[in-house]
Amino acid sequence: MSTFAYRVVGEDSLAAVRPLWEKLRAHHSPMLAGWPGAMPPFNFEPRKQELLTKAAAGKIRVELVSTAADASDIAYCISTVSTNGCGEIDSMFVEEAFRGRGIGSELVRRALDWLESAGATSKVVTVAHANEEALAFYRRFGFQPRTVLLQQSKVEKESG
């Protein structure tokens, strides 16, 4: 049985997330195919800057998970608390081969504990509408839809 090592790294280590973030983007791509422009090009630097800008001073948490056997990173979770006190699980990914082993659940529990200790007055996570697995996953932690944003796709409008 594999064991996993969880480690919190500083914001200066955000670059270590990049290979897994790119896999997350590839995972989301088919779900957003009907939304032109919904996913900017695979470019990590703007996302990294967005996270750093959004986070209040010192209020960003980056956690990586690796296999104990070879120390390869297989999962990550980035959480922030903005200046208005909104805590967010901004980005999380677990390699497909390692899903179903409790890694994602452990990352969310750790993120929620950190958000609480960091003074978050609310906690949110954004999930693409078509990502039913993620919606069900986050519901297990008490997240419920608060609002539903309906958006018209330019492609659908033109074809209708």
GIJOQUI-V384967 format. One record per pair of residues at least 12 apart in sequence whose ideal C-beta (glycine too) atoms are under 10 Angstrom apart, sorted by the first residue. I is the first residue (numbers start at 1). J is the second residue. Records with the same first field share a line. If there is no record, write none. Layout:
I: J, J
This chain:
1: 101
2: 67, 68, 69, 74, 98, 101
3: 67, 68, 69
4: 65, 66, 67, 68, 69, 74, 75, 98, 101, 102, 103, 106
5: 64, 65, 66, 67, 68, 69, 71, 73, 74
6: 63, 64, 65, 66, 75, 77, 103, 106, 107, 110
7: 62, 63, 64, 65, 66, 71, 73
8: 61, 62, 63, 64, 77, 110, 114
9: 61, 62, 63, 64, 76
10: 58, 60, 61, 62
11: 48, 51, 52, 55, 58, 59, 60, 61, 62, 78, 80
12: 62
13: 62, 64
14: 44, 45, 47, 48, 49, 51, 52, 60, 62, 76, 78
15: 44, 45, 48
16: 62, 64, 73, 76
17: 44, 47, 48, 51, 62, 63, 64, 73, 76, 77, 78, 91, 93
18: 42, 44, 45, 47, 48, 76
19: 44, 72, 73, 76, 93
20: 64, 65, 73, 74, 75, 76, 91, 92, 93, 94, 95
21: 42, 44, 47, 48, 76, 78, 91, 93
22: 42, 43, 44, 93
23: 93, 94, 95, 96
24: 76, 91, 92, 93, 94
25: 39, 40, 41, 42, 43, 44, 47, 91, 93
26: 39, 42
27: 93, 96, 131, 134
28: 93, 128, 130, 131, 134
29: 42
30: 130
31: 128, 129, 130, 131, 132, 134
32: 128, 129, 130, 131, 153
33: 130, 153, 155
34: 130, 153, 154, 155, 156
35: 128, 129, 130, 151, 153, 154, 155, 156
36: 153, 154, 155
37: 153, 154
38: 128, 151, 153
39: 128
47: 78, 90, 91
48: 78
50: 80, 90
51: 78, 79, 80, 88, 90, 91
52: 80
53: 80, 82
54: 80, 81, 82, 83, 86, 88, 90
55: 78, 79, 80, 81, 82, 83, 88, 90, 118
56: 80, 81, 82, 83, 84, 85, 86, 118, 119
57: 83
58: 81, 118
59: 79, 80, 81, 82, 83, 85, 87, 114, 115, 118, 119, 120
60: 78, 79, 80, 81, 90, 118
61: 77, 78, 79, 80, 81, 87, 89, 90, 110, 111, 114, 115, 117, 118
62: 76, 77, 78, 79, 80, 90, 91
63: 75, 76, 77, 78, 79, 92, 106, 107, 110, 111, 114
64: 76, 77, 78, 107
65: 77, 93, 94, 95, 98, 103, 104, 106, 107, 110
67: 95, 98
72: 95
73: 95
74: 93, 94, 95, 96, 97, 98, 99, 101, 103
75: 92, 93, 94, 95, 98, 99, 101, 103, 104, 106, 107
76: 91, 92, 93, 94, 107
77: 89, 90, 91, 92, 93, 94, 103, 104, 106, 107, 108, 110, 111, 114
78: 90, 91, 92, 93, 107, 111
79: 91, 92, 107, 108, 110, 111, 112, 114, 115, 118, 120, 123, 125
80: 111, 115, 118, 120
81: 114, 115, 117, 118, 119, 120, 121, 122, 123
82: 120, 122
84: 121, 122
85: 118, 119, 120, 121, 122
86: 115, 120, 121, 122, 123, 124
87: 111, 112, 114, 115, 116, 118, 119, 120, 121, 122, 123, 124, 125
88: 111, 115, 120, 122, 123, 124, 125, 126
89: 107, 108, 111, 112, 114, 115, 123, 124, 125, 126, 127, 138, 141, 143
90: 111, 124, 125, 126
91: 125, 126
92: 104, 107, 108, 111, 125, 134, 137, 138
93: 107
94: 106, 107
99: 133
104: 134, 137, 138
105: 137, 140, 141
108: 125, 137, 138, 140, 141, 143
109: 141
111: 123, 125, 141
112: 125, 141, 142, 143
122: 146
123: 141, 142, 143
124: 138, 143, 146
125: 137, 138, 141, 143
126: 138, 149
127: 139, 143, 145
129: 145, 148, 149, 150, 151
